[in-house]
């Protein structure tokens, strides 16, 4: 009986890759659950990515903690820009610093200006 070149005792190539990625995800999640620094870093990247203005994640985290202390019932970005938190100015990250530290994500067109061929 001839075996297909994509199959072996452990299944197909695609199946092995799927199992490998499952282990990677499991180990990454396990690491996040155990490591508080990793949790904080993941949160900072997440909150920065969903922010329409792309403020720096570490600075946003400071404001997020202020919002939690205030027990505001408003969504975070509404609270930050329009709601009760618009006048909050923590010493660790003044509002001017928050507004000046924005991440610029480059598309293919913009990225081409930064390459030297």
C-alpha positions as CSV (number, residue, x, y, z in Angstrom):
1,X,0.0,0.0,0.0
2,X,1.4,3.3,-1.1
3,X,1.2,6.3,1.3
4,X,0.4,9.8,0.1
5,X,3.5,12.0,0.3
6,X,1.7,14.5,2.5
7,X,0.8,11.8,5.1
8,X,2.9,10.0,7.6
9,X,2.3,8.3,11.0
10,X,1.4,11.6,12.6
11,X,-1.2,12.7,10.0
12,X,-1.0,15.3,7.2
13,X,1.3,18.3,7.1
14,X,-1.6,20.6,7.6
15,X,-2.7,18.7,10.7
16,X,0.8,18.8,12.2
17,X,0.9,22.6,11.6
18,X,-2.5,23.0,13.2
19,X,-1.3,21.0,16.3
20,X,1.9,23.1,16.5
21,X,-0.1,26.4,16.4
22,X,-2.5,25.1,19.0
23,X,0.5,24.4,21.3
24,X,2.0,27.8,20.6
25,X,-1.3,29.5,21.5
26,X,-1.7,27.4,24.6
27,X,1.8,28.2,25.8
28,X,1.4,31.9,25.1
29,X,-1.9,32.1,27.0
30,X,-0.4,30.1,29.9
31,X,2.5,32.5,30.0
32,X,0.1,35.5,30.1
33,X,-1.9,34.0,32.9
34,X,1.3,33.4,35.0
35,X,3.2,36.6,34.2
36,X,1.7,39.9,35.4
37,X,4.2,41.9,33.4
38,X,3.2,40.1,30.2
39,X,-0.5,40.7,31.0
40,X,0.2,44.5,31.4
41,X,2.2,44.6,28.2
42,X,-0.5,42.7,26.3
43,X,-3.1,45.1,27.7
44,X,-1.1,48.1,26.7
45,X,-0.7,46.9,23.1
46,X,-4.4,46.0,22.9
47,X,-5.6,49.3,24.2
48,X,-3.3,51.2,21.9
49,X,-4.4,49.2,18.9
50,X,-8.2,49.9,19.5
51,X,-7.6,53.6,20.2
52,X,-8.7,55.5,17.1
53,X,-6.0,58.1,17.9
54,X,-3.4,55.5,18.7
55,X,-2.1,57.1,21.9
56,X,1.0,55.4,23.4
57,X,-0.2,52.3,25.3
58,X,1.7,52.9,28.5
59,X,0.2,56.4,28.8
60,X,-3.3,55.1,28.1
61,X,-2.8,52.5,30.8
62,X,-2.3,55.3,33.4
63,X,-5.5,56.9,32.3
64,X,-7.3,53.6,32.3
65,X,-6.3,53.1,35.9
66,X,-7.6,56.6,36.8
67,X,-10.9,55.7,35.2
68,X,-11.1,52.5,37.2
69,X,-10.4,54.4,40.4
70,X,-13.2,56.9,39.5
71,X,-15.6,54.0,39.0
72,X,-17.0,55.8,35.9
73,X,-19.8,54.2,34.1
74,X,-18.7,55.5,30.7
75,X,-16.8,53.7,28.0
76,X,-13.1,54.4,28.4
77,X,-12.4,56.4,25.2
78,X,-15.6,58.4,25.7
79,X,-14.6,59.1,29.3
80,X,-11.0,60.1,28.2
81,X,-12.0,62.5,25.4
82,X,-15.5,63.8,26.1
83,X,-16.8,62.5,29.4
84,X,-15.8,62.9,33.0
85,X,-12.1,62.1,32.4
86,X,-11.4,64.8,29.9
87,X,-10.0,67.1,32.6
88,X,-8.0,64.4,34.4
89,X,-4.3,65.3,34.3
90,X,-2.2,62.7,36.2
91,X,1.3,63.6,37.3
92,X,2.7,60.4,35.8
93,X,1.5,61.4,32.3
94,X,0.1,64.9,31.9
95,X,-2.6,65.3,29.2
96,X,-0.2,67.2,26.9
97,X,2.2,64.2,27.0
98,X,-0.6,61.8,26.2
99,X,-1.8,63.9,23.2
100,X,1.8,64.3,21.9
101,X,2.7,60.6,22.1
102,X,0.7,59.0,19.3
103,X,1.8,55.9,17.3
104,X,1.7,56.2,13.6
105,X,1.0,53.0,11.7
106,X,2.3,53.1,8.2
107,X,0.6,51.6,5.2
108,X,2.5,50.3,2.2
109,X,2.5,53.7,0.5
110,X,3.8,55.6,3.5
111,X,6.3,52.8,4.4
112,X,8.0,53.2,1.0
113,X,9.2,56.7,2.0
114,X,11.3,55.2,4.8
115,X,13.2,52.6,2.7
116,X,16.4,53.3,0.9
117,X,17.0,51.1,-2.1
